[in-house]
Amino acid sequence: MFLPAGYPDSVSEDYLSFQCWDTLQAMCSYLRGVLATQSVLQSVGVGDDKATPLAAALQWVLRDGSGMIGGLTFAYLVGPKFDVNVKRWRLFADVINDVGLTLDMVAPYFPTLVTEVLCVSSVCKTMCGVAAGATRSSLMTHFAKKDNMADCAAKEGSQETAVKLFGLVFGMYFANAVNSSPQAVWVAFLLLTVIHVYANYNAVSCLCIPTVNCSRGLILVQRFLASGNNPGKENVADHSERVSELMVENDVTVLMFSRWMSVQYSVRSVNQEETIFKDPVLPVTSHLIMGAELHQAVPTSTDLDRLLQIYGCVGISPVHFPVLGAESFANVFFFFCYRDETYLLTVVGDQVHVMFQAEAKPKDELRAFFQAVLVLQALASVPPTASPPPSSSSGTITHQPLLESTLRKMTADFPLFHQVLQNSGWRTHMFLLNTSTWRIKVSDRT
């Protein structure tokens, strides 16, 4: 009744543990909702002879309207980011719901600001609904091992209904039990909130998502580099040579290496290391722009055309760029290699911009990400005093050797890296690297 048909073979391994924690947090939310509803009704004047039905109705309209507007704005601003980091936004949804319920609880203590407090609370809970609904779709896709997403979603609904039925019965006794004093209500509310946050954190922590996003991709690339040759160290053999040497030794060595590799790059191991709220130390989320627009890194159409001619391309369409100052052009270096790659990687200050050709495939996104991590690691290792000022014209000379060497290393190491991901159970047909839909089209001018 509550599990998908064919369980456990029809769902991912983390399904049951996630659902157990999710059921616990849902029960906590329902019981806290009973307490919060009491406070909201008290704040709008239920039981007060001076309160009028019209005033309560207007407050309710303002509350619902604020939530709708907030939900629309929130979905517009962060909609594309939900898939990139499902764990973070799933936890965010429940934390922002906690904020909304807490505001409901404190509303009676601010009688002159009841409307404002309830409006903010409604916005918080609407944001929770948007984020939870969006991430639920991604999670159902992840859980549906046999393409049984509809069945998983239906059983998810059945589980929620069962929790609500239990909460409906138990909630009445619970509300009566803690209603003896305001202190008892607050103690119960805070205790349930702590349990709710704990359950949600454990729920998202047990997820083992086999899709490479920025944080998991960074962990994989760094582990790959740490196990072989690091950028800039020429005295260590590359991965392909190491594997070749192992293959000619004996079957036992190959088996040991395969087992080590399956643990080192396993989906579970990488997901356990992934941080949820804290960004990675290497700024792949803030200093890496995948699918950048041309005007973000290109000064003028004339300068772009000249640079493309230098690096082997003689035309680009459409051409429409704002004219930036010469000082902006001084700190931009372009590395363009369309004969072999379908992306253009540029360094602007301390940021890495990646532009993709219209023909670029998901695998090309991962190639660009691999090189971008190499570049960001090199930039992070340079002391701040050693880097040229933003207006310096030496940026081109400084970054050219770096971009050339990282491209060579990516070209040499990426085939094995991609094969390692395939052998370790990662999805290699799609990646969630926060890549925008902007693409550029290159054509010869005849």
Secondary structure, 3 states (H helix, E strand, C coil): CCCCCCCCCCECCCHHHHHHHHHHHHHHHHHHHHHHHHHHHHHCCCCCCCCCHHHHHHHHHHHHHHHHHHHHHHHHHHHHHCCCCHHHHHHHHHHHHHHHHHHHHHHHHCHHHHHHHHHHHHHHHHHHHHHHHHHHHHHHHHHECCCCHHHHHHHHHHHHHHHHHHHHHHHHHHHHHHCCCHHHHHHHHHHHHHHHHHHHHHHHHCCCCCCCEHHHHHHHHHHHHHHCCCCCCCCCCCHHHHHHHHHCCCHHHHHHHHHHHHHHCCHHHHHHHCCCCCCCCCCCCCCEEECCCHHHHCCCHHHHHHHHHHCCCCCEECCCCCCCCHHHHHCEEEEECCCCCCEEEEEECCEEEEEEECCCCHHHHHHHHHHHHHHHHHHHHCCHHHCCCCCCCCHHHHHHHHHHHHHHHHHHHHHHHHHHHHHCCCCCCCCECCCCCCCEEECCCC
